[in-house]
Amino acid sequence: MKKVMLVAAMVFATSSIVNASTGVNKNTNKESDCCICDAWDYGTKKGEGNEAMEYAYTDAYYEEHCE
């Protein structure tokens, strides 16, 4: 009986930890996705078709606003 209770407690504890960390990651990803999209849009607009400039502007925007 002690083994059954121990296993039940371990399963409950593990599922609680997984659910708690999953909720935090979902919110963080949504916020960072918007910032990454904004950085991409800014870089392509300011770079005007020049790939090197687009990369530089996107990187600068990301470092200043997203990190």
C-alpha positions as CSV (number, residue, x, y, z in Angstrom):
1,M,0.0,0.0,0.0
2,K,2.9,2.4,0.7
3,K,4.3,1.8,-2.8
4,V,0.9,2.7,-4.4
5,M,0.7,5.9,-2.3
6,L,4.3,6.8,-3.2
7,V,3.7,6.3,-6.9
8,A,0.5,8.3,-6.8
9,A,2.2,11.2,-5.1
10,M,5.1,11.1,-7.6
11,V,2.7,11.2,-10.6
12,F,0.8,14.1,-9.1
13,A,3.9,16.1,-8.3
14,T,5.4,15.5,-11.8
15,S,2.2,16.5,-13.6
16,S,1.9,19.7,-11.5
17,I,5.5,20.7,-12.3
18,V,5.0,20.1,-16.0
19,N,1.7,22.1,-16.1
20,A,3.2,25.0,-14.2
21,S,6.2,25.4,-16.5
22,T,4.1,24.9,-19.7
23,G,1.9,27.9,-18.8
24,V,4.9,30.2,-18.3
25,N,6.5,29.3,-21.6
26,K,3.3,29.9,-23.6
27,N,3.0,33.5,-22.4
28,T,6.6,34.2,-23.0
29,N,6.6,32.8,-26.5
30,K,3.5,34.9,-27.5
31,E,5.2,38.1,-26.3
32,S,8.5,37.4,-28.0
33,D,6.8,36.3,-31.2
34,C,5.3,39.8,-31.6
35,C,8.6,41.5,-30.9
36,I,10.4,39.2,-33.4
37,C,7.7,40.0,-36.1
38,D,8.1,43.7,-35.4
39,A,11.9,43.4,-35.7
40,W,11.5,41.6,-39.0
41,D,9.1,44.2,-40.4
42,Y,11.3,47.1,-39.3
43,G,14.4,45.5,-40.8
44,T,12.8,44.8,-44.2
45,K,11.3,48.2,-44.4
46,K,14.5,50.1,-43.4
47,G,16.8,47.8,-45.5
48,E,15.0,48.6,-48.7
49,G,15.9,45.3,-50.4
50,N,19.5,45.2,-49.4
51,E,19.9,41.9,-47.5
52,A,22.9,43.0,-45.4
53,M,21.1,46.2,-44.3
54,E,17.9,44.3,-43.6
55,Y,19.9,42.0,-41.3
56,A,21.6,44.8,-39.6
57,Y,18.4,46.8,-38.9
58,T,16.5,43.6,-37.8
59,D,19.3,42.7,-35.5
60,A,19.6,46.2,-34.0
61,Y,15.8,46.4,-33.4
62,Y,15.8,42.9,-31.8
63,E,18.7,43.7,-29.5
64,E,17.2,47.0,-28.3
65,H,13.5,46.0,-28.0
66,C,13.3,42.2,-27.6
67,E,16.0,41.2,-25.2
